[in-house]
Structure formats: C-alpha cells, structure tokens
Amino acid sequence: MTTVTPQRDNNARLGELDELTQAAWMAYSERLRDLTGSEYSQAEEEGWSLLQDELADLGAQRATITASAIEQVPPPAK
C-alpha cells in the first residue's frame, strides 16, 4: 500500500493552483480577444473584476496550504 505524505499532497495542490491561475489568465485573455472599442472596454472591466476575484480565491487557497505546510515542519533539534 502506498502512503501519500501531506507534503506531497500540498505540492500537488500547489501545482493545481498554478494551473488554475494560468487558466484564469487565459480565460481573461480569451474574453477580450477580437473585441474593439466599447465592447472591449466593457468586457475588460468585467473580465478584470472576475479575474481579480478568482486570483484572490486562488491566492487564499495557496496561503492556507503554505501556512499548513509551515506548521507541519518540526522545529530544529537542539
């Protein structure tokens, strides 16, 4: 039986968050593709707001994982 360590789980989740971050930026870019003028301005404003919300959520998840990983590190031996 294989045991998965919390560190490995954390690393995998951080990798997923990296992929989700990249996907969020790509979706933002796609929303604006081929738009011009007022259509672009409106879509950019709405898209930027959505992107910022998504990035904030992903950042909060990343911070939670990082904080839990730090808590799991044993103190140095004396």
Wavefront OBJ file of the C-alpha trace (Angstrom):
o trace
v 0.000 0.000 0.000
v 1.281 3.451 -0.925
v 1.093 6.245 1.605
v 0.807 9.821 0.409
v 2.502 12.363 2.625
v 0.927 15.709 3.443
v 3.899 17.428 1.760
v 3.245 15.535 -1.463
v -0.461 16.422 -1.219
v 0.464 20.073 -0.667
v 2.844 20.079 -3.625
v 0.222 18.503 -5.864
v -2.408 21.035 -4.789
v 0.013 23.925 -5.303
v 0.648 22.612 -8.815
v -3.108 22.522 -9.434
v -3.400 26.098 -8.181
v -0.650 27.137 -10.592
v -2.599 25.549 -13.439
v -5.830 27.218 -12.325
v -4.055 30.576 -12.144
v -2.764 30.150 -15.677
v -6.234 29.081 -16.844
v -7.781 32.167 -15.229
v -5.391 34.457 -17.104
v -6.042 32.601 -20.356
v -9.817 32.886 -19.878
v -9.431 36.614 -19.246
v -7.421 36.983 -22.427
v -9.916 34.903 -24.427
v -12.823 37.066 -23.251
v -11.123 40.098 -24.786
v -9.915 38.511 -27.999
v -11.324 40.083 -31.145
v -13.142 42.841 -29.229
v -12.634 46.503 -30.008
v -13.859 49.866 -28.836
v -16.627 49.999 -26.251
v -17.152 46.217 -26.395
v -13.532 45.744 -25.370
v -13.741 48.377 -22.622
v -16.838 46.842 -21.088
v -15.567 43.261 -21.365
v -12.164 44.259 -19.988
v -13.678 45.936 -16.934
v -15.946 42.981 -16.187
v -13.261 40.430 -17.024
v -10.679 42.164 -14.847
v -13.051 42.111 -11.895
v -13.740 38.400 -12.396
v -10.038 37.681 -12.784
v -9.160 39.558 -9.594
v -11.818 37.645 -7.643
v -10.566 34.332 -8.967
v -6.909 35.201 -8.319
v -7.762 36.308 -4.780
v -9.506 32.989 -4.127
v -6.583 31.023 -5.546
v -4.156 33.142 -3.517
v -6.107 32.449 -0.331
v -6.024 28.721 -1.043
v -2.283 28.910 -1.687
v -1.741 30.814 1.588
v -3.718 28.210 3.528
v -1.664 25.367 2.067
v 1.598 27.193 2.683
v 0.645 28.018 6.273
v -0.344 24.425 6.992
v 2.919 23.194 5.473
v 4.906 25.532 7.722
v 3.013 24.254 10.765
v 3.975 20.682 9.839
v 7.698 21.396 9.792
v 9.238 20.114 13.020
v 11.386 22.510 14.992
v 15.143 22.113 14.665
v 16.776 19.680 17.080
v 18.802 21.239 19.860
l 1 2 3 4 5 6 7 8 9 10 11 12 13 14 15 16 17 18 19 20 21 22 23 24 25 26 27 28 29 30 31 32 33 34 35 36 37 38 39 40 41 42 43 44 45 46 47 48 49 50 51 52 53 54 55 56 57 58 59 60 61 62 63 64 65 66 67 68 69 70 71 72 73 74 75 76 77 78
